Amino acid sequence: MRFGIFIPQGWRLDLVGIDPAAQWGVMRDLAQRFDAGDAWESLWVYDHFHTVPVPTEEATHEAWSLMSAFAAVTSRIRLGQMCTAMSYRNPAYLAKVAATVDLISGGRLEMGIGGGWYEHEWRAYGYGFPSAGERLGRLDEGVQIFKQAWSTGSATLAGKHYQVDRAIVRPLPAQEGGIPLWIAGGGEQKTLRIAAKYAAYTNFAGDPEGFAHKSEILRKHCAEVGTDFDAITRTANFNVAIGRTESEVEERLSAAVARMAPLTGSEAAETMVDNQFRGSAAAGTPEQIVEKLSRVRDLGLGYAIFNFPEAAYDTSGIELFEREVIPALR
């Protein structure tokens, strides 16, 4: 099993109380800490503009600006977004941005890409909110543009959603064959079919039942489109609440609620922590987390990306995870 980690960027209200002018320093220092060690293969950010669980005035730093900055201040660790929303940027333009970041990083970029889902920020930024079918149609066509651009240096597509005519995308990425594509989402009819056609990695549900089900759907799509199911690395994201004892785990969860509640209200903060942390396979003591993640690993989970909500303030949970969870699963 391989391991990635999210850098706090504000989207999950994970930089609350830190002056915006100081937030880049916090993110940079964490990135360099992870880069210097060997526990983490990759670092990740989210591609969102408004906070969750509700939009607030708190800063949410832009994903691709961060990608470029992290590329310049790290040297080993790979860099990804989970995941870029295709419709937020013209895909030919995004292909060029990504190729530039890949060169700055020396060939360390991962391209996480999906259809997008956060309706509030779509409408707020003037993108409308097209149907799921249209959003996924754009995803399919955009990925076609990426693959052309990164392999040939130009792209031409007369699509339903995107039209490009000999768009020059140079320089090419540093990685031979282009930037690895992570197709994120578990939509069974379209998203997983797009993944079967194009993805080096998928990213969907991390609970054992959901992971097994989505994996079988992906396997069927691979058989239908003629790709190798076993060549696709299946990944999932996990929110972490770790402690040496169950009471320490509860202390971390209570602290997360306390940080968010003044901005979101207590009910929204409690609901988010209940839904996204308490039931997570990465919530518990190290022994409990290893046991739960082992079940998903045995079903074919090859790569997991972990979010520590307190990372900007306290790295003790990360250190415990590095010492006792990663070695047991790697």
Secondary structure as UniProt FT lines:
FT   STRAND          2..6
FT   TURN            11..12
FT   TURN            16..17
FT   HELIX           20..36
FT   STRAND          42..45
FT   HELIX           63..73
FT   STRAND          78..81
FT   STRAND          84..85
FT   HELIX           86..88
FT   HELIX           91..105
FT   STRAND          111..114
FT   HELIX           119..124
FT   TURN            125..126
FT   HELIX           132..152
FT   STRAND          154..158
FT   STRAND          163..168
FT   TURN            176..177
FT   STRAND          181..184
FT   TURN            188..190
FT   HELIX           191..198
FT   STRAND          201..203
FT   HELIX           208..225
FT   HELIX           229..231
FT   STRAND          233..239
FT   STRAND          241..242
FT   HELIX           246..264
FT   HELIX           266..273
FT   HELIX           274..278
FT   TURN            281..282
FT   STRAND          283..284
FT   HELIX           286..298
FT   TURN            299..300
FT   STRAND          301..307
FT   TURN            309..313
FT   HELIX           316..324
FT   HELIX           326..329
//
